[in-house]
Amino acid sequence: MWTVELISPDNSDEFLPGGDSRLEAFLTGIKNNSMNDEGTTNARADIDSPPSSFNFDTMLPGRVFTMAGEQYLYLEDMGNGNHMIIRHEAIRNTSFNEQPQVLSNWFSGLDAEVRGMVQPVSIPAVPIVDWGLVEGWEGVSRWIPAEWATAERFAEGRADRTDVNSSGTPQAFALSLADVSTCLHQRGLSLTVEHVQLRDTAGGGYVPFLYDSL
């Protein structure tokens, strides 16, 4: 008979003292979603590496990595060599009105090579949703309107996906609800939604931008 004890990511470090070093590497790989890109040139999440050393095409959603002094989380392959990347640590205690300047300041302080990889985007006006038409909420944290994926009344909101636009500006930006729902539902990524900075809400959050890997 075997006794099996489940280990959550939050308490996995409790099992490491005195254990095989390979166990630590294995658990770290699971937490950073880096098990499936073994054999690539991508460094472990805790190893700071230059942008040129990463192969984003081999990353899976949720992969954590450290690049030029900042830790990031890979969100998704946007196609045409473009990838959605997000700052792994949230920017907190920021009001909605302060958001544009905070994002601009953070982006300006990045390594020049990192900024050079960021693709231009245009951020449209946030689609207006009549919240009186919301018939309940879905998701583990009750964060997304019921029938978001299918109801015609949310069609404009679902279309509000951030993408590369050559007439736009390379920048860090706040996620749209469509961006978040795509990453969580279609890509199978696990994010703490309360920590994600949306275009139409106040508060701090993760900072995403689009990279060109070509």
Secondary structure, 3 states (H helix, E strand, C coil): CCCCCCCCHHHHHHHCCCCCHHHHHHHHHHHCCCHHHCCCCCCCCCCEECHHHCCHHHCCCCCEEEECCEEEEEEEEEECCEEEEEECCCECCCCCCCHHHHHHHHHHCCCHHHHHHECEECCCCCCCCCHHHCCCEECCCCCEECCCCCCHHHHHHHCCCCCECCCCEECCCCECHHHHHHHHHHCCCCCCHHHECECCCCCCEECEEEEECC
